[in-house]
Amino acid sequence: MMRVGMTAAGACIGHALMFSPATAYQPAALPITLLVVTFTAAPFTAGQFKVMLTLLLVTLNSMVLCQYTGCCGGVGSVTYFLGRIGATGGGCLFAMLLNRLLWPWYRNRWVLE
């Protein structure tokens, strides 16, 4: 569930950056913000939080870079925001359910022999 939480956190930060026209149209501020978040999270990726922080950074970068238009365009899309969270949440839920369905079957004695 932490994977979904970190994906949601990255999507929230990215959507907050792209929601306001004051930050969405600043070509200098957006890369600086992405670099600051990346270098702040980088020391923590060596341990057990590697996958979670990677999902945070990938989601944040995709939220910003996939929606950046430069000028005169719309701000961040709520549809993209919800789709990103829904796709990751659905994938994690599917993997968890599949694990719960296969794990009892795999632990049977006749399967292991």
SULQUIDA-V229837 format. One record per pair of residues at least 24 apart in sequence whose C-alpha atoms are under 10 Angstrom apart, sorted by sequence separation. I is the first residue (numbers start at 0). J is the second residue. D is the distance in whole Angstrom. If there is no record, write none. Layout:
I_J_D + I_J_D
//
This chain:
12_36_10 + 58_83_8 + 33_59_8 + 34_60_10 + 58_84_9 + 33_60_7 + 58_87_10 + 30_60_9 + 33_63_9 + 29_60_10 + 33_64_10 + 30_63_9 + 54_87_9 + 29_63_8 + 30_64_9 + 29_64_9 + 29_67_9 + 23_63_8 + 26_67_9 + 13_55_10 + 25_67_10 + 26_68_10 + 9_52_9 + 12_55_9 + 13_56_10 + 16_59_9 + 23_66_9 + 24_67_8 + 26_69_7 + 9_53_10 + 10_54_10 + 11_55_10 + 23_67_7 + 24_68_8 + 25_69_8 + 26_70_9 + 5_50_9 + 6_51_8 + 9_54_8 + 10_55_8 + 13_58_8 + 14_59_8 + 17_62_8 + 23_68_8 + 24_69_6 + 25_70_9 + 2_48_9 + 5_51_6 + 6_52_9 + 8_54_9 + 9_55_4 + 10_56_9 + 12_58_9 + 13_59_5 + 16_62_9 + 17_63_6 + 23_69_8 + 24_70_6 + 1_48_9 + 4_51_8 + 5_52_7 + 6_53_9 + 7_54_9 + 8_55_7 + 9_56_6 + 10_57_9 + 11_58_9 + 12_59_7 + 13_60_7 + 15_62_10 + 16_63_7 + 17_64_10 + 23_70_9 + 24_71_8 + 2_50_7 + 3_51_8 + 5_53_9 + 6_54_6 + 7_55_8 + 8_56_10 + 9_57_8 + 10_58_6 + 11_59_8 + 12_60_10 + 13_61_8 + 14_62_7 + 15_63_10 + 24_72_9 + 1_50_10 + 2_51_5 + 5_54_6 + 6_55_5 + 9_58_5 + 10_59_6 + 13_62_5 + 14_63_8 + 17_66_8 + 23_72_9 + 24_73_10 + 1_51_7 + 2_52_8 + 4_54_9 + 5_55_5 + 6_56_8 + 8_58_9 + 9_59_5 + 10_60_9 + 12_62_9 + 13_63_6 + 17_67_8 + 20_70_9 + 23_73_9 + 24_74_9 + 0_51_10 + 1_52_10 + 2_53_9 + 3_54_9 + 4_55_9 + 5_56_9 + 6_57_8 + 7_58_8 + 8_59_8 + 9_60_8 + 10_61_9 + 11_62_9 + 12_63_9 + 13_64_9 + 20_71_10 + 23_74_6 + 2_54_7 + 3_55_9 + 6_58_6 + 7_59_9 + 9_61_9 + 10_62_6 + 14_66_9 + 20_72_9 + 22_74_9 + 23_75_8 + 1_54_10 + 2_55_8 + 5_58_9 + 6_59_8 + 9_62_8 + 10_63_9 + 13_66_10 + 20_73_8 + 21_74_10 + 5_59_10 + 19_73_10 + 20_74_6 + 18_73_9 + 19_74_7 + 20_75_9 + 17_73_9 + 18_74_5 + 19_75_8 + 17_74_6 + 18_75_5 + 16_74_9 + 17_75_5 + 18_76_8 + 16_75_8 + 17_76_8 + 18_77_9 + 14_74_9 + 15_75_8 + 14_75_6 + 13_75_9 + 14_76_8 + 14_77_8 + 14_79_9 + 14_80_7 + 13_80_9 + 10_79_9 + 11_80_8 + 10_80_6 + 11_81_10 + 10_81_9 + 7_80_9 + 10_83_7 + 11_84_9 + 7_81_9 + 10_84_7 + 9_84_9 + 7_83_8 + 8_84_9 + 6_83_8 + 7_84_6 + 6_84_7 + 7_85_9 + 5_84_10 + 6_85_10 + 4_84_9 + 7_87_9 + 3_84_7 + 6_87_7 + 7_88_9 + 3_85_9 + 6_88_8 + 3_86_10 + 4_87_10 + 3_87_6 + 4_88_9 + 2_87_8 + 3_88_6 + 2_88_8 + 3_89_9 + 3_90_9 + 0_88_9 + 3_91_7 + 2_91_8 + 3_92_9 + 1_91_10 + 0_91_8 + 0_92_9 + 0_95_10
//
